[in-house]
Amino acid sequence: QVQLVESGGGLVQPGGSLRLSCAASGSIFSRYHMVWYRQAPGKQRELVARITTDGSTNYADSVKGRFTISRDDVKKMAYLQMNSLKPEDTARYYCNAEHRNGFGNYWGQGTQVTVSS
């Protein structure tokens, strides 16, 4: 099993930056693809960014060029650097660990990001 704890959310002005962190404990972190999702009020949860066990990344079109996902397998951490934030980025952001062979899928409790002036 994997336990995930997100941090780094908060209130930021449009155009600002935040760095979200996801701390993992439990199983072998390097065997999990790491994914950031977000969910805004009244909307479905959507994939924001994904990084595979070999470091390949993909992003939602809405965040390409602004957000960067990364991971540190030694520290068992995943990160989401968010730049040029927009009000429409306001949501609760969730970290997800997806076993590369399908042997489990785990979620954190999320961290709130609010972009407002």
N, C-alpha and C positions, 0 to 999 in steps of 0.2 A: 504494500500500500504506500501511497504518497500523501503527505500532508502539505498543503500549500497555504502560505500567508502572504497576502498582498500588502503593499504600503506605498506611500508616496503621493497619494491623491490629495486634492485640496481645491481651493478656489484660486483661479488665475484669470488675469485679464486677457481679452482677445489679443492674439499675437505673442502671447507668453509661452513658456515652456514648463514642462513637468517631466520627471523621470519616475516611472513606476517600477517597483521591484517586486519580485515574487520569490520568496524563500521556500525551498522544498526540503522536506525531511522524510525519512523512511526508506523507500526502495532505492534502487540504483538509478540516479537521476539521468545519467547519460543514455539510458535506454528509452527515454521519453521524448517525443516531440513536444515542444512547448508552444502554447497558443494563448494569445490575448483575445478576449471577447469583450463586448460592451453591450449594455442594455440601457436605453433611455426610457423614461416613463411612457407607457402606452405603446411601446415598440417592441419588436422581437429582438432577442439577443442576436448579435451579428459578430462574425469573425472580423477581427481587426488586423492581426498579424500572426504569422506562424513561422517557427523555426524548427527545422528537423534535427534529428540526432547528428547529421553530418553537416549542419550549418546552413542548409539551403533555406531561403526565406521567401515568403510571399505576403502580400498586403492587400487589404481592401482598396479599391480604386480611390475611395474618399480620403485615404490617408497617405497614399503613395507620395514620396518626396518630402513628407513632413514627419512621419514616424519611423523609428528604427527599432527593430527587435534584436536582442542579443541574448547570449547565454554564457554562463561560466560554470562548466561542469565540475570544476574543483570545488567551488564555493556552493554549488547546488543552487544557483540563482538564475533567474530570467529577468530581463529588463525590457521596458518599453520607453524609449526616449521620444517625447512628444514635443514637437516644435510648431511654431506658427498656429497655435491653437485657435479654434473657432468656436463660437457658441454652440454650433451643431455637434461638437465633440463632447458636449456635456452628457454624461452617462455614468453608470456604475461599471467599472472595468473589472473583469474577472480573469484570473490566471487558470489555465487548464493544462493538465499533463496527460498526454495520449501515448500509451505504450506503443512502441514501433511495431510490435507484432500483435497488437490488439488485446493484450492481456491486462487491460485496465484503463480507466479514464477517470481523472480526479479533478475536482474543482476547489478553488479557494472561495472565501466568503465575499471577496470583492472590495474595491476601494472606490470612493466617489470622486469623480472629477467634475468640477463645475467651472465653466468658462463664461465669465460675465464681467461687464464693466460696472 
